[in-house]
C-alpha cells in the first residue's frame, strides 16, 4: 500500500504549467461569453461548440476547445480534441499556432497516450514549428511516463541548443524524467547545474532517490535542503521523505521528520497522514501508527494501509476490527481491503473466513478484478482445496499470466505435479516466474534430467534466464553428478553476467561438491564476496562428501573467526564430516560445544550424526548408550545408523536389538528390512533372509535398486547391477572381462562376502563383476580418451546424509 502511495505522490511531481501563462505568450481571441472555462463535461462542451459554429468558429476558439478537453483527460475528450485539431491543421498548411500544438501534446499526455504525444512533437519538428519553453516539459513528461530514455535524451539536447537549458520549469521536468528512468546520476547532474532551484526541483530529486530504492540519499538530500534554507518543503516533499524512512525502517529518523513537519507548519493532509501511518507500521511501531490512525479522519485509503500492514505482520485479528469500524462509519470495504484480508487468510490457512470473504467479493462484483481472483485462487490452494481454486480460475474472464502461475504453483504445493505440468504446457504466455516455478518443482521431485530439458526449452523461448533459474539448474547438475554440464552452467552464468549472490554462489559450491570436484567447489566459495552461514555450511558439506574431515574442521573454525555464528545445520554438517573421517574426539567436542558455547539444543539429527560417528568407529556400546540417554525418543533413522554399524562390525547380537527398534517405528520402511536381510545374509542365516524378503514381497514393497551414472560428452548414462540393456553392453562386457583378467594376474582376489545371495562362488564372482559401479567404469574406459578422469556417481551414496540432515532440520524449524 505504501508503494502505491509513493508512486501516486511521484506522479504529482510533473511540473504543472497553467494555461494562463501559456496564453500570455500566445493570447487566443476572447470568447464571447467565456463559458468554455466553466465546462465540467464533454456534453456541455459540445453544446458550446455548436453555438460557436453558428457565430463563426475561429482558431482561438479551437484552441480553447482543445485546452478544455485537456482538463477532462478522458478518451472521449481526447477524440474530440483530435477532431478539432485536425480541422484546423490541414496537411498542406504551415500552422504558426504553437500553442495549439502544445495543447494537443499535453492532451495526449494527460490521457496516458504518451507515445502519441512524442510522435506529435516529432511531427511538429518536421513541419518546421519551433518548440518553446512550454513544449519541452510536456514532451519530457511523456518520455518519463513510458521510460523513453532515448527520446528524452534527444529532447534534452534540443532544448539546450534552443537556449532553454536555464529555465527552471524545463530543468525540473528533466530531473523527474531521469529519476523515472532510474538514472539518478544524470538527475543529480541537472539539479547541481541549476542556477535557481525551487521546491519542485528539490522534491523531484528527493522522490527520485526514493523511487530507485536509495532512501538514505533521499533523506540526506532533504536535510541538505533544510540546512540551505532556500525553499520550504511542501506536503509532497514530506511524503517522499517519510516513505524513504519507511524503506529504511528507521523509526527514529521518521520521528525527526515528523517533528520537523509539526514545527514548520506543513499541512498534515490525508496523504501525509497515510504515509506516516505506513511508515510507523513498516518500522514496527504499531502502537504509534494506531494513535495517528485514530486521531485523523478515517477514509478507505488510510484503513487499507492499516489492514495491509497488519496482514504483512501476520496480525489477522486487528484487520477484522478495522473492517468492523469501517462498516460502522458507513464505509464499505473495497477491493483493496479484500485483497489484503484474503491474502492474510491464505497465509494462515483459515478456509472458513476465506470463504466468507469470497462470498462478499461475489456479492459486490469484485471478482472482475484480476488481482482479487488470483488471491482467492491462492487462498484455496494454500487451504488444500485445489478443486475449488481451479473452478475459480475456470470462471475468470481475463486469465493473466499471474493467474496461470498462481494455479499451477498451487497444484505443485498440493503435490499434483502431473496436473501442474499439463497446465504449464497449456499456458498461452509464460514469464520468469512460470519457468522458475516449474523448474523448482521438478528439482523438488528429483526430476533432474527433466530440469535440464526444460531449461533448454526456456533458452529456446528467447527468455533471459536469471539467478533463480540457474539455482535449479545447478541443483540438477549436482544431483546428476554431471560435471561437464556443471562447468558449462557456471560458465554460462559468467558469460551471461547473471548476478551471483549468496544463494546462487552457495548452490554452485554444493553443485561442484556433489559432482565430485571439491577443488572447484572451494574455488567458488573463496571467490564469494559475502558468505552467510548457509555458504559456510555448503563448503563444510563439500569436505564432508569428500571425506576430508580435517579441512571441514578448519573451515568451521574459519567461519567462527569471521564472525558468522554457526546454526543447527552447520553443526550437523561438521559432525557428518567428522563421522566420515573417523574424527571421534573432535566430533564429541563439537557436540558438547554446540550446547554449552552456542546454546543450541541438539535435534534428533545431531544425535543421528553422533550415533553414526560412534558406530563407524566401532564404538557400538557407546552408540547404544547415547541412544538410550537421548532426551527424545529415537526414530528409525537413529536405529538404522546403529544397524548399519552393526553390520560393518559383525555385531549380530546388537543388530537384533537395533532391528527390533527400527522395525517397530517404521514397519513400512523398505531400507530397514533390506538392511536386516543383509545382516542375516552376512551371518549365513538364509532362512531368516527368505523370511524377511517374503514379508517385503507380501507387502508389495520393492527396494530402490542401486545405480551408478557416468557423464560422457554431456550425456548421462545410468547403470544398475546385472542390467544388460545398454546399447554397448557387448563392448562393456569385454572390457570387464579384460579388467578381471588383469586384476587376477596381479593377485587380486574378489571379496565374495559382499555378495549377499545364497549362490555358489562362481556365480557370486560373476555378479560381483557386473556391479553397477564396474559397468559404469567399464563404459567410461571404452568411451573416453586415455588419461581422462572418470567420475561415477551413486544414487545411494553411503555417507552423503547431509541432504537428509537439512531436510529434517527444515521440518523441525
C-alpha positions in Angstrom: 0.0 0.0 0.0 2.9 2.3 0.8 4.4 1.7 -2.5 1.2 2.7 -4.2 1.0 5.9 -2.2 4.6 6.7 -3.0 4.1 6.1 -6.7 1.0 8.3 -6.7 2.9 11.1 -5.0 5.7 10.8 -7.5 3.3 11.4 -10.4 2.3 14.7 -8.9 5.9 15.9 -9.4 5.5 16.5 -13.1 5.5 20.3 -13.4 2.0 21.7 -13.9 2.1 24.6 -16.3 -1.0 26.8 -16.0 -2.8 27.7 -19.2 -2.8 31.3 -18.2 1.0 31.5 -18.5 0.8 30.0 -22.0 -1.9 32.4 -23.0 0.3 35.4 -22.1 2.7 34.3 -24.8 0.1 33.2 -27.4 -3.1 35.0 -26.4 -6.1 33.4 -28.1 -9.1 35.6 -29.1 -11.6 36.1 -26.4 -14.7 34.1 -26.5 -18.0 36.0 -26.4 -19.1 34.7 -23.0 -16.0 32.9 -21.7 -18.3 30.0 -20.9 -15.7 27.3 -22.0 -13.8 27.9 -18.8 -16.8 26.7 -16.8 -17.4 23.4 -18.7 -17.5 20.4 -16.5 -18.1 17.5 -19.0 -18.0 16.7 -22.7 -21.7 17.2 -23.2 -21.6 20.9 -22.1 -18.5 21.4 -24.3 -20.4 20.0 -27.4 -23.3 22.4 -26.8 -21.0 25.5 -26.5 -19.1 24.2 -29.6 -22.4 24.1 -31.5 -23.1 27.7 -30.5 -19.6 28.8 -31.6 -20.1 27.2 -35.0 -23.2 29.3 -35.6 -21.4 32.5 -34.7 -18.2 31.5 -36.6 -15.6 29.2 -35.2 -12.2 30.8 -35.0 -8.7 29.4 -34.4 -8.7 31.0 -31.0 -12.0 29.2 -30.1 -10.5 25.9 -31.4 -7.5 26.4 -29.1 -9.9 26.9 -26.2 -11.8 23.8 -27.1 -8.6 21.7 -27.1 -7.4 23.2 -23.8 -10.8 22.4 -22.2 -10.6 18.8 -23.5 -7.1 18.5 -21.9 -8.6 19.2 -18.5 -11.1 16.4 -18.8 -8.3 13.8 -19.7 -10.7 11.1 -20.9 -10.7 9.0 -24.0 -13.9 10.8 -25.3 -12.4 14.2 -24.7 -9.2 13.2 -26.4 -11.1 12.1 -29.5 -13.0 15.4 -29.6 -9.7 17.3 -29.3 -8.2 15.4 -32.1 -11.1 16.2 -34.4 -10.8 19.9 -33.6 -7.1 19.9 -34.0 -7.3 18.1 -37.4 -10.0 20.5 -38.6 -7.6 23.5 -38.1 -4.4 21.7 -39.2 -4.7 21.0 -42.9 -1.7 18.8 -44.0 -0.5 21.3 -46.7 -0.6 24.4 -44.4 2.2 25.6 -42.2 0.5 26.4 -38.9 2.0 29.2 -36.9 -0.1 28.4 -33.8 2.4 26.7 -31.4 0.0 26.9 -28.5 -2.4 24.6 -30.3 0.4 22.0 -30.8 1.4 22.4 -27.2 -2.1 21.9 -26.0 -2.5 18.8 -28.2 0.7 17.2 -26.9 -0.4 17.9 -23.4 -3.8 16.4 -24.2 -2.3 13.1 -25.4 0.0 13.0 -22.3 -2.9 13.7 -19.9 -4.9 10.9 -21.4 -2.0 8.5 -20.8 -1.1 8.1 -24.5 2.4 9.2 -24.2 3.7 7.6 -27.4 1.3 9.7 -29.4 2.4 12.8 -27.5 6.0 12.1 -28.5 5.1 11.4 -32.1 3.1 14.6 -32.3 6.2 16.5 -31.1 8.3 14.9 -33.8 5.7 15.8 -36.4 5.7 19.4 -35.2 9.5 19.5 -35.7 9.1 18.0 -39.3 6.7 20.8 -40.1 9.3 23.3 -39.0 7.4 24.6 -36.0 10.0 25.6 -33.3 9.2 24.4 -29.8 9.1 26.9 -26.8 9.7 26.6 -23.1 6.2 25.2 -22.6 6.6 22.4 -25.2 9.5 20.6 -23.6 8.0 19.9 -20.2 5.0 18.2 -21.8 7.3 16.2 -24.1 9.7 15.2 -21.4 6.8 14.3 -19.1 5.6 11.9 -21.8 9.0 10.4 -22.1 9.2 9.9 -18.3 5.8 8.1 -18.2 7.0 5.4 -20.6 10.7 5.5 -19.7 11.6 6.5 -23.2 15.2 7.2 -22.3 16.5 7.8 -25.9 13.7 10.2 -26.9 14.0 12.1 -23.6 17.8 12.5 -24.0 17.3 13.8 -27.6 14.7 16.3 -26.2 17.3 17.3 -23.6 19.9 18.0 -26.3 17.4 20.0 -28.4 16.3 22.3 -25.5 19.9 23.1 -24.7 20.6 24.1 -28.3 17.5 26.3 -28.3 18.6 28.1 -25.2 16.1 26.7 -22.6 18.8 25.0 -20.5 18.4 27.5 -17.7 14.6 27.5 -17.4 13.6 26.1 -14.0 10.4 24.5 -15.3 12.2 22.7 -18.1 15.0 21.6 -15.8 12.5 20.3 -13.2 10.9 18.1 -15.8 14.3 16.8 -16.8 15.1 15.8 -13.2 11.8 14.0 -13.0 12.4 12.3 -16.3 15.9 11.0 -15.4 14.7 9.8 -12.0 11.8 7.9 -13.6 14.3 6.2 -15.9 16.4 5.3 -12.9 19.4 7.4 -13.9 20.0 9.4 -10.7 23.5 10.4 -11.7 22.1 12.5 -14.6 19.2 13.7 -12.5 21.7 15.0 -9.9 23.9 16.5 -12.6 20.9 18.5 -13.9 20.0 19.5 -10.4 23.5 20.6 -9.5 23.8 22.7 -12.7 20.6 24.7 -12.0 21.2 28.4 -11.4 17.9 28.6 -9.4 16.1 25.8 -7.6 12.5 25.8 -6.3 10.6 23.3 -4.2 9.8 21.2 -7.2 13.5 20.8 -8.0 14.3 19.5 -4.6 11.2 17.4 -4.4 11.8 15.8 -7.8 15.3 14.7 -6.8 14.3 13.5 -3.3 11.4 11.4 -4.7 13.7 10.2 -7.5 16.1 8.7 -4.9 13.3 7.2 -3.0 11.8 5.8 -6.3 15.1 4.0 -7.2 15.5 2.4 -3.7 18.1 4.9 -2.5 16.2 6.0 0.7 19.4 7.1 2.5 20.3 9.5 -0.3 16.7 10.9 -0.3 16.7 11.6 3.4 20.2 13.2 3.3 19.1 15.4 0.4 16.1 16.5 2.5 18.3 17.6 5.4 20.6 19.4 3.0 17.5 21.3 1.7 16.5 22.3 5.2 20.1 23.5 6.1 20.4 25.6 3.0 17.1 27.3 3.8 16.5 28.1 0.1 12.9 26.9 -0.1 10.4 25.3 2.3 9.3 21.7 1.6 5.7 21.1 0.8 3.5 18.1 1.6 4.7 16.2 -1.5 8.3 16.6 -0.3 7.4 15.4 3.1 5.5 12.4 1.8 8.6 11.2 -0.2 10.9 11.7 2.8 8.6 9.8 5.1 8.3 7.0 2.5 12.2 6.8 2.5 12.2 6.5 6.3 9.8 3.6 5.9 12.1 1.8 3.5 15.0 2.3 5.9 12.8 1.0 8.7 14.2 3.8 10.9 11.5 4.9 13.2 13.7 7.5 15.0 14.5 9.1 11.7 10.8 9.1 10.8 10.1 10.8 14.2 12.6 13.5 13.4 11.0 14.2 10.1 7.5 14.2 11.7 8.7 16.7 14.3 10.1 19.0 11.6 6.7 18.9 9.9 5.0 20.0 13.0 7.5 22.8 13.6 7.5 24.1 10.1 3.7 24.2 9.8 3.4 21.8 6.8 -0.3 20.9 6.4 -0.9 17.4 7.6 -3.3 16.3 4.8 -4.8 12.9 4.3 -1.9 11.8 2.0 0.7 12.7 4.6 -1.2 11.0 7.4 -1.5 7.9 5.3 2.3 8.0 4.6 3.1 8.5 8.3 0.9 5.6 9.4 2.5 3.3 6.8 6.0 4.4 7.9 5.2 3.6 11.6 3.8 0.2 10.6 6.7 -0.8 8.4 9.1 0.3 11.2 7.2 -2.0 13.7 5.9 1.0 15.8 2.3 -0.4 15.7 1.0 1.5 18.7 2.3 4.8 17.3 0.6 4.1 14.0 -2.6 3.2 15.8 -2.6 6.6 17.7 -2.1 8.5 14.5 -4.8 6.4 12.7 -7.4 7.1 15.4 -6.6 10.8 15.5 -7.3 11.6 11.9 -10.4 11.3 9.8 -10.9 7.8 8.5 -11.0 7.1 4.8 -10.7 3.9 2.8 -7.1 4.6 1.8 -5.9 5.1 5.4 -7.9 2.0 6.5 -6.4 -0.1 3.7 -2.9 1.0 4.7 -3.5 -0.3 8.3 -5.2 -3.5 7.1 -2.4 -4.3 4.6 0.4 -3.7 7.1 -1.4 -5.8 9.8 -1.6 -8.7 7.3 2.0 -8.3 6.4 2.9 -8.5 10.1 0.8 -11.7 10.4 -1.7 -10.0 12.7 -5.2 -11.0 11.4 -7.4 -10.1 14.3 -6.8 -6.4 14.1 -7.7 -6.0 10.3 -11.1 -7.5 11.1 -11.6 -4.9 13.8 -10.8 -2.2 11.3 -13.3 -3.7 8.9 -16.0 -3.6 11.6 -15.1 0.1 12.3 -15.3 0.8 8.6 -18.8 -0.6 8.4 -20.0 1.3 11.5 -18.9 4.5 9.9 -20.9 3.8 6.8 -17.9 3.0 4.6 -17.7 -0.3 2.7 -14.6 -2.4 2.4 -13.4 -2.1 -1.2 -11.4 -4.5 -3.4 -8.1 -3.3 -1.9 -9.3 -4.2 1.6 -10.5 -7.6 0.5 -7.2 -8.2 -1.4 -5.2 -7.8 1.8 -7.6 -9.7 4.1 -7.9 -12.7 1.8 -4.1 -12.9 1.4 -3.9 -13.0 5.2 -6.4 -15.9 5.4 -4.3 -17.6 2.7 -1.2 -17.3 4.9 -3.0 -18.6 8.0 -4.9 -21.3 6.2 -8.3 -20.0 7.5 -10.6 -21.6 5.0 -13.9 -20.7 6.6 -13.0 -17.0 6.8 -11.6 -17.1 3.3 -14.9 -18.5 2.1 -16.9 -15.7 3.8 -14.6 -13.1 2.1 -15.2 -14.9 -1.2 -18.9 -14.5 -0.8 -18.5 -10.8 -0.1 -16.4 -10.4 -3.2 -19.1 -12.1 -5.3 -21.9 -10.1 -3.8 -20.0 -6.8 -4.6 -18.8 -7.9 -8.0 -15.1 -7.6 -7.0 -14.3 -10.8 -8.8 -14.0 -9.0 -12.0 -10.7 -7.6 -10.7 -7.9 -10.0 -11.7 -5.9 -9.5 -8.5 -8.8 -10.4 -6.3 -9.5 -13.7 -8.3 -5.8 -14.5 -8.1 -5.6 -14.1 -4.3 -8.8 -16.2 -3.9 -7.2 -19.0 -6.0 -4.1 -18.7 -3.9 -6.2 -18.9 -0.7 -8.0 -22.1 -1.7 -4.7 -23.7 -2.9 -3.0 -22.9 0.4 -6.0 -24.2 2.3 -5.8 -27.5 0.5 -8.8 -27.0 -1.9 -7.2 -27.2 -5.4 -10.6 -28.2 -6.9 -12.3 -25.1 -5.7 -9.3 -23.0 -6.8 -9.4 -24.5 -10.3 -13.1 -23.7 -10.5 -12.5 -20.0 -9.7 -9.7 -20.0 -12.3 -12.1 -21.6 -14.9 -14.7 -18.8 -14.3 -12.2 -16.0 -14.7 -12.9 -13.8 -17.7 -9.4 -12.4 -18.0 -6.7 -15.0 -17.2 -3.4 -13.2 -16.8 0.0 -14.9 -16.6 -0.2 -14.3 -12.9 -3.5 -16.2 -12.7 -1.9 -19.2 -14.6 1.2 -19.1 -12.3 -1.0 -19.0 -9.2 -2.9 -22.1 -10.2 0.0 -24.3 -11.3 2.1 -23.2 -8.3 -0.8 -24.2 -6.1 -1.1 -27.5 -7.8 2.6 -28.1 -7.1 2.1 -27.1 -3.4 -0.7 -29.7 -3.2 1.5 -32.4 -4.7 -0.1 -32.7 -8.1 2.9 -32.3 -10.3 1.3 -34.0 -13.3 -1.6 -31.5 -13.4 0.8 -28.7 -12.9 3.0 -29.9 -15.8 -0.1 -30.1 -18.0 -1.2 -26.6 -17.1 2.3 -25.3 -17.6 2.4 -26.7 -21.2 -1.1 -25.2 -21.8 -0.2 -21.6 -20.7 -0.6 -19.1 -23.6 2.1 -17.0 -22.1 5.0 -17.7 -19.6 7.2 -15.3 -17.7 10.3 -15.9 -15.5 8.0 -16.9 -12.6 6.3 -19.6 -14.7 9.6 -21.2 -15.8 11.3 -20.9 -12.4 8.4 -22.3 -10.5 8.2 -25.3 -12.8 12.0 -25.9 -12.7 11.9 -25.7 -8.9 9.1 -28.2 -8.7 11.0 -30.7 -10.9 14.1 -30.3 -8.6 12.0 -30.9 -5.5 10.6 -34.1 -7.1 14.0 -35.3 -8.2 13.2 -35.0 -12.0 16.7 -33.7 -12.6 17.1 -34.7 -16.3 13.7 -33.1 -17.0 15.0 -29.9 -15.3 17.9 -29.7 -17.8 15.5 -30.4 -20.7 13.1 -27.7 -19.6 16.0 -25.3 -19.1 17.0 -25.8 -22.8 13.3 -25.1 -23.8 13.4 -21.9 -21.7 16.6 -20.8 -23.6 14.9 -21.6 -27.0 11.9 -19.4 -26.0 14.2 -16.4 -26.0 13.5 -15.5 -22.4 16.6 -14.5 -20.5 17.4 -16.7 -17.5 18.1 -15.3 -14.1 19.8 -16.4 -10.9 16.7 -18.3 -9.7 16.8 -20.3 -12.9 20.4 -21.2 -12.6 20.0 -22.3 -9.0 17.6 -25.0 -10.2 20.0 -25.9 -13.0 22.9 -26.1 -10.5 20.9 -28.4 -8.2 20.0 -30.7 -11.1 23.7 -30.9 -12.3 24.8 -31.6 -8.8 22.3 -34.4 -8.1 23.1 -36.0 -11.5 26.8 -35.7 -10.9 27.1 -34.1 -14.4 30.4 -32.3 -14.0 30.7 -31.2 -17.7 27.2 -29.7 -17.5 28.0 -28.2 -14.2 31.1 -26.4 -15.6 29.0 -25.3 -18.6 26.3 -23.9 -16.3 28.9 -22.0 -14.3 30.5 -20.6 -17.5 27.0 -19.7 -18.7 26.4 -17.7 -15.5 29.6 -15.8 -16.0 29.1 -15.3 -19.7 25.5 -14.0 -19.3 26.6 -11.8 -16.4 24.0 -13.2 -14.1 24.5 -11.7 -10.6 25.9 -14.4 -8.4 24.6 -13.6 -5.0 25.0 -15.6 -1.8 22.2 -18.1 -2.7 23.5 -18.8 -6.2 27.1 -19.0 -5.0 26.1 -21.5 -2.4 24.2 -23.6 -5.0 27.4 -23.6 -7.1 29.5 -24.7 -4.1 27.1 -27.6 -3.5 26.9 -28.4 -7.2 30.6 -29.0 -7.6 30.8 -30.9 -4.3 28.1 -33.4 -5.5 29.8 -33.7 -8.8 33.0 -34.9 -7.0 35.0 -31.8 -7.7 35.8 -30.3 -4.3 38.6 -28.2 -5.7 36.2 -26.2 -7.9 33.7 -26.1 -5.1 36.2 -24.4 -2.8 37.3 -22.0 -5.6 33.8 -20.8 -6.0 33.5 -20.5 -2.2 36.7 -18.5 -1.9 35.6 -16.1 -4.6 32.3 -15.3 -2.9 32.4 -11.7 -1.6 29.7 -12.3 1.0 29.2 -15.5 2.9 26.4 -16.3 5.2 26.1 -19.4 7.4 24.5 -21.3 4.5 27.5 -20.7 2.3 29.9 -21.8 5.0 27.8 -24.9 5.6 27.9 -25.8 1.9 31.7 -25.6 2.0 31.8 -27.8 5.1 29.4 -30.2 3.4 31.7 -30.3 0.4 34.5 -31.5 2.6 32.2 -34.0 4.3 31.3 -35.5 0.9 35.0 -35.9 0.1 35.7 -37.4 3.5 38.1 -34.6 4.4 37.2 -34.1 8.0 40.3 -32.1 8.9 39.6 -29.5 6.2 36.0 -29.3 7.2 37.0 -28.6 10.8 39.4 -25.8 9.5 36.6 -24.2 7.5 34.3 -24.4 10.6 36.9 -22.7 12.7 37.4 -20.1 10.0 33.7 -19.4 9.9 33.6 -18.7 13.6 36.7 -16.4 13.3 35.0 -14.4 10.6 32.1 -13.6 13.0 29.5 -15.9 11.5 27.6 -17.8 14.2 27.0 -21.5 13.3 23.5 -22.8 13.3 22.0 -26.2 13.7 22.6 -27.1 10.1 26.3 -26.1 10.2 26.8 -28.3 13.3 25.1 -31.2 11.5 27.4 -30.7 8.5 30.6 -30.6 10.5 29.5 -33.6 12.7 28.9 -35.5 9.4 32.4 -34.6 8.2 33.8 -36.0 11.5 31.8 -39.2 11.1 33.1 -39.8 7.5 36.7 -39.2 8.6 36.6 -41.1 11.9 37.3 -38.0 14.0 35.6 -39.2 17.1 37.1 -36.9 19.7 36.6 -33.8 17.5 33.0 -34.8 16.9 32.4 -35.3 20.6 33.9 -31.9 21.5 31.8 -30.2 18.8 28.6 -31.9 20.1 29.4 -30.6 23.6 30.3 -27.1 22.3 27.1 -26.8 20.4 25.1 -26.9 23.7 27.5 -25.1 26.1 29.1 -22.5 23.9 26.2 -21.7 21.4 23.2 -22.7 23.4 21.8 -24.9 20.6 19.8 -27.8 21.8 20.7 -30.9 19.8 18.0 -32.1 17.5 17.5 -35.7 16.7 19.6 -35.3 13.5 22.6 -34.3 15.7 22.1 -37.5 17.7 21.9 -39.4 14.5 25.3 -37.9 13.4 26.8 -38.9 16.8 25.4 -42.5 16.5 26.8 -42.7 13.0 30.2 -41.3 14.2 30.5 -43.8 17.1 29.1 -46.7 15.1 31.6 -46.2 12.2 34.4 -46.1 14.7 33.3 -49.4 16.2 32.2 -47.9 19.5 28.8 -49.7 19.3 28.2 -49.8 23.1 28.8 -46.1 23.3 26.4 -45.6 20.5 23.7 -47.7 22.2 24.1 -45.8 25.5 23.8 -42.5 23.6 20.5 -43.7 22.1 19.1 -44.8 25.5 20.0 -41.5 27.1 18.6 -39.2 24.4 16.1 -36.6 25.7 13.7 -37.6 22.9 12.5 -41.0 21.5 14.9 -42.3 18.8 13.4 -42.5 15.3 14.0 -45.1 12.6 17.0 -43.1 11.2 18.8 -43.4 14.6 18.1 -47.2 14.7 19.1 -47.5 11.1 22.5 -45.9 11.7 23.2 -48.3 14.6 22.0 -51.2 12.5 24.4 -50.3 9.6 27.3 -50.0 12.1 26.4 -53.5 13.5 26.6 -55.0 10.0 30.0 -53.3 9.3 31.4 -54.7 12.6 29.5 -58.0 12.5 27.8 -57.4 15.9 24.8 -59.6 15.3 23.5 -59.5 18.9 23.3 -55.7 18.9 21.9 -55.8 15.4 18.9 -57.8 16.6 18.3 -55.1 19.3 18.6 -52.3 16.7 16.4 -54.1 14.1 13.6 -54.5 16.6 13.6 -50.8 17.4 13.8 -49.8 13.8 11.0 -52.1 12.5 8.7 -51.1 15.4 9.0 -47.5 14.4 9.0 -47.9 10.6 7.4 -51.2 9.6 6.9 -50.0 6.1 10.4 -48.6 5.5 11.9 -50.8 2.9 15.5 -49.8 3.6 15.4 -51.1 7.2 14.1 -54.5 6.1 16.8 -54.7 3.4 19.5 -53.9 5.9 18.2 -56.5 8.3 18.1 -59.0 5.4 21.7 -58.2 4.5 22.8 -58.7 8.1 21.2 -62.1 8.2 22.9 -62.9 4.9 26.3 -61.9 6.2 25.7 -64.3 9.1 24.6 -67.1 6.7 21.1 -67.2 8.1 19.4 -67.8 4.8 16.1 -68.9 6.3 15.8 -65.6 8.0 16.8 -63.8 4.8 14.0 -65.6 3.0 11.5 -64.7 5.8 12.3 -61.0 5.6 12.2 -60.9 1.8 8.9 -62.8 1.7 7.5 -60.3 4.1 8.5 -57.5 1.7 7.1 -59.3 -1.2 3.7 -59.9 0.5 3.5 -56.2 1.2 4.3 -55.3 -2.4 7.4 -53.4 -1.4 10.3 -53.0 -3.8 13.8 -51.9 -2.9 15.1 -48.9 -4.8 17.9 -50.5 -6.9 21.3 -49.1 -6.5 22.5 -47.4 -9.7 25.6 -45.7 -11.0 25.8 -43.0 -13.6 28.6 -41.5 -15.7 28.6 -38.5 -17.9 30.2 -38.8 -21.3 30.2 -35.9 -23.8 27.4 -34.2 -22.0 25.1 -37.3 -21.9 24.4 -39.2 -18.7 24.4 -43.0 -18.8 22.9 -44.9 -15.9 23.7 -48.5 -15.0 22.1 -50.9 -12.5 23.6 -54.2 -11.3 23.1 -57.0 -13.7 21.3 -54.9 -16.2 22.5 -55.6 -19.7 20.2 -53.3 -21.7 22.8 -50.7 -22.6 23.4 -50.4 -26.4 27.1 -51.0 -25.9 26.8 -53.9 -23.4 28.9 -56.2 -25.5 31.9 -53.8 -25.5 31.3 -53.2 -21.8 31.3 -56.9 -21.1 34.6 -57.4 -23.0 36.2 -54.5 -21.1 35.0 -56.0 -17.8 36.5 -59.4 -18.7 39.8 -57.8 -19.5 39.8 -55.9 -16.2 39.1 -59.1 -14.3 41.9 -60.9 -16.0 44.5 -58.2 -15.4 43.4 -57.9 -11.7 43.8 -61.7 -11.2 47.2 -61.5 -12.9 48.5 -59.1 -10.3 47.0 -61.2 -7.4 43.6 -59.6 -6.8 41.0 -61.9 -5.1 37.4 -60.6 -5.1 35.7 -60.3 -1.7 32.7 -62.7 -2.2 31.3 -61.9 1.3 29.8 -58.8 -0.1 27.5 -60.8 -2.4 24.6 -61.4 -0.1 22.9 -64.2 -2.1 22.8 -67.9 -1.5 24.6 -69.0 -4.7 27.9 -70.7 -5.5 31.1 -68.9 -5.5 31.4 -68.8 -9.3 28.0 -67.1 -9.6 29.0 -64.7 -6.8 32.1 -63.7 -8.7 30.1 -63.1 -11.9 27.6 -61.0 -10.0 30.3 -59.0 -8.3 31.9 -58.3 -11.7 28.6 -56.9 -13.0 28.1 -54.4 -10.2 26.7 -51.0 -11.4 29.9 -49.1 -10.5 32.0 -51.6 -12.6 29.6 -51.3 -15.5 29.8 -47.5 -15.4 33.6 -47.6 -15.1 34.0 -50.0 -18.0 31.8 -47.8 -20.2 33.9 -44.8 -19.2 37.1 -46.7 -20.2 35.8 -47.5 -23.7 34.2 -44.1 -24.2 36.8 -41.6 -23.1 40.3 -40.8 -24.3 43.4 -42.1 -22.4 44.2 -40.1 -19.3 40.6 -38.6 -18.9 39.1 -38.6 -15.4 36.3 -41.0 -14.9 33.7 -39.9 -12.3 31.0 -42.4 -11.3 28.0 -41.2 -9.2 26.0 -43.5 -7.0 22.3 -42.8 -6.3 22.7 -44.5 -2.9 25.9 -42.9 -1.8 26.5 -44.2 1.7 28.0 -41.2 3.6 26.1 -38.4 1.9 23.5 -37.9 4.5 23.7 -34.1 4.6 20.6 -33.7 2.4 18.6 -35.8 4.9 20.0 -33.7 7.8 19.0 -30.4 6.2 15.5 -31.8 5.4 15.0 -33.0 8.9 16.1 -29.6 10.4 13.8 -27.7 8.0 10.9 -29.9 9.2 11.7 -29.1 12.8 12.1 -25.4 12.3 
